[in-house]
Amino acid sequence: MSDEEFVYANFSSSVTLTLEYSLEYVGKTVWYQFRWVNLKNDPGPWSENIVSAVIG
């Protein structure tokens, strides 16, 4: 999977983030990739690990 295939989902200023999906996505797999952005809005590198989950 390439970086271009990811879609921006959300921004969180805390360690936790909750995303809501519509019912049409139940049972489908999603992939997440993360990176930090500092207070000057400078982004860090993307995480090396890509995490997947099935929407319940």
C-alpha positions in Angstrom: 0.0 0.0 0.0 1.5 3.4 -1.0 1.2 6.7 1.0 -1.0 8.1 -1.8 -3.7 5.6 -1.1 -4.3 6.9 2.4 -7.0 9.6 2.9 -6.8 12.1 5.7 -9.2 11.1 8.4 -8.8 13.4 11.4 -6.5 15.4 13.7 -6.2 14.8 17.5 -4.4 16.8 20.1 -4.6 13.9 22.5 -3.3 10.4 22.5 -6.7 8.9 21.7 -8.9 9.4 18.6 -12.4 8.1 17.9 -13.5 7.8 14.2 -17.1 7.2 13.3 -18.0 5.3 10.1 -21.4 4.9 8.4 -23.2 1.6 8.5 -22.1 0.8 4.9 -18.5 0.2 6.1 -19.4 -2.4 8.7 -17.3 -5.5 8.1 -14.8 -3.7 5.9 -11.1 -3.4 6.7 -9.5 0.0 7.2 -5.8 0.8 7.5 -4.3 3.5 9.6 -0.9 5.3 9.4 0.1 8.0 11.9 2.4 10.9 12.3 3.0 13.7 14.8 2.6 17.4 14.0 4.3 19.9 16.4 2.9 23.2 17.6 4.4 25.0 14.6 2.4 22.6 12.4 5.5 20.9 11.1 4.7 17.3 10.4 7.0 14.5 11.4 7.7 11.3 9.4 4.9 8.8 8.8 4.9 5.8 11.1 6.7 2.7 9.7 3.9 0.4 10.9 0.5 0.4 9.2 -2.3 -0.8 11.5 -5.5 -2.5 10.2 -8.9 -3.1 11.8 -12.3 -4.4 10.8 -15.1 -1.9 11.3 -17.6 -3.5 13.8 
